[in-house]
Amino acid sequence: MNCIFLAAAAAIAAEPVNVPELMKMESGETVASVEQWEKVRRPEIRRFFETDVYGRRPVERPPHLAFSTLEPDRTMMDGKAVRKRVRVEYGGAFGTNSFAFTAFLPKDAPRPAPSFVLICNRDPKENIDPERVNKSGFWPAEEIIRRGYAAIAFYNGEVTPDTDHGRRLGAFAAFEDVDRMYRDREGWGVLSCWGWGASRVLDWIETEPTLDAKHVAVIGHSRGGKTALVAAAFDERFALACSNDSGCGGAKLHHIDLPQSEHIVNLSVARGFWFCSNFAKWTNRDFELPYDQHEFVALIAPRAVAFASATKDDWAGPLGEYWTARLASPAWELYGKKGLVSDGFPAPGTPLQDGTISYHLREGEHNLTPYDWDVYMDFADRLGFRK
């Protein structure tokens, strides 16, 4: 049995410390109804994560938004799918830009079909090849089609590059003055920008009659997993968010002592551009945050969330990801739903899927694998995505 699993199982008794209370409003009053949650507590939580973590977006659906066909539709995968190549063009007060995505639509599945939208943070030629010459387990499009789902993917670097300079390019350059001397400390970071891109793909899905826009899952791995949570938290149209090995700034709880995992200092020093500038003030103050990731995840309730960890991925902090799922559950219970149904930290290969929050631990290293995809699609099946 893997050493990290043994360590995590032993540490499960050492519960997170001084975790901010999800259901306690800033006034000190306890949330007692859905109305209080939606009118008071949820806006409080969202405000913090916009001002201190991911940043405020200058726009949601942009003033100019257009979709065009990059290449003629093509039947592929031995006649089982139709491939569409689409360009998303968007514009605002400061300019126009675009990015592309690939969509494989199942031909034999009941229509309209549900979808999985992958935010790809790896080499697109190797991982989301639209020609299917390079087939990667990171995006097993053929299996997604076989299961009755549309397989849609875009490369995050096309929305804006994964660099500090990325905050001057892509969508940033269309909606704000990127040449100004000082950047707004609450201005959106790159993670939010990539999540914004996922929402534009969903805008297209809403125009496609063969797709079911009410049953769309957004999925990502690592930084893409952080982004999938941002996308669903800020866009209520996503029915499911799948956050794979996302770690700090994603699914991992801050208020837990996991020395070998990623911490805010690692992000603020090397990847500060993923977040708003205010996030840097929490460097080396993980336990002082007045909010934590279980509260951010709770913004998605009562829609569904799926988390995954890997046994050899100490950096992502599997135990912290599990605790986020567990501590977020009261938000779903408020709606009369089950959150994470769990008797404790699970053994590898035993997904927890009896509630509206799914969690699974996979044997292996930091990766998005066909096994993970199977678990996510199993969960979507249980939720009734395929009618």
Secondary structure by P-SEA (a helix, b strand, c coil): ccaaaaaaaaaccccccccccccccccccccccaaaaaccaaaaaaaaaaaccccccccccccbbbbbbcccccccccccbbbbbbbbbbbccccccbbbbbbbbbccccccbbbbbbbccccccccccccccccccccaaaaaaaacbbbbbbbccccccccccccccccccccccccccccccccccaaaaaaaaaaaaaaaaaacccccccbbbbbbccaaaaaaaaaaaacccccbbbbccccccccccccccccccccaaaaaacccccccccccccccccccccccaaaaaaccccbbbbbbbbcccccccaaaaaaaaaaaaaaaaaacccccccccccccccccccccbbbbbbcccccccaaaaaaaaaaaaaacccc
